[in-house]
Amino acid sequence: MAFLGLLFSMIPTLLLLASSSKFQAEARQYDVGGRDGWVAKPSEDYNHWAQRNRFQVNDTLHFKYNKGIDSVVVVKKEDFDSCNINNPIQKMDDGDSIFPLSHSGLFYFVSGNLDNCKIGQKLIVLVMAVRQPPPVTAPPPTSALPPQTVPATGLTSPAPPPSEKSGSGRVGVGLGVLVGFVLVGFIGLA
């Protein structure tokens, strides 16, 4: 019996651990542009590539490009639309740049080469909002139900108890108690 009690007491904890693990995904690194990298004319449009992916907070973007010829500039939306690289939020120019997605929302990237930006070397990334696990609620307390009242009409008196001579009632109860002890013993060993 103690084993079953312990098992049942552990169920809420196990459920909490199982449900919270769904919401804690490993951070991923995405290679922007796939095999092409960060180039002026990728085989797949950057925004199409971004729409196929689900970016989460703490993921990273890996930009691979020719150092000295190109760079990556993080900009505001207005600067993204006009290819304005003169007001950068951040500029990466080492040819092998990692950008951490530190919060949810939109991130705007353009090529630091103005001509490349004008022909479409730009990227918008939507980072999904952080999902919080649903609050775990404790199971409702087990309370005794109020006694039910049964109308007295239509009831018959209970059957008389078995006579002492037959003894069948005592054998049935004794056998039930014995089976109960055997089952508890097996459960206790498990």
JOBELDA-V380537 format. One record per pair of residues at least 24 apart in sequence whose ideal C-beta (glycine too) atoms are under 7 Angstrom apart, sorted by the first residue. I is the first residue (numbers start at 1). J is the second residue. Records with the same first field share a line. If there is no record, write none. Layout:
BEGIN
I=J  J
END
This chain:
BEGIN
1=184
3=187  188  190
4=187
12=139
16=136
19=133
20=133
23=131  133
25=56
27=58  59  60
28=59
29=60  62
30=59  61  62
31=62  64
32=61  62  63  123
37=64  65
38=63  64  65  70  72
39=65
40=116  119  121
46=122  123
47=123  124
50=123  124  125
54=128
55=101  125  126  127  128
56=127  128
57=101  102  103  104  127  130
58=101
59=101
60=98  99  100  101
61=99  101  125
62=98
63=92  97  99
64=96
65=95
66=95
67=93  94  95
70=111  112  113  116
71=112
72=97  109  112
73=109  110  112
74=107  108  109
75=108  110
76=108
77=108
80=108  110  122
83=110  114  117  118
85=110  112  114  117
101=127
103=127
104=128  129  130
END
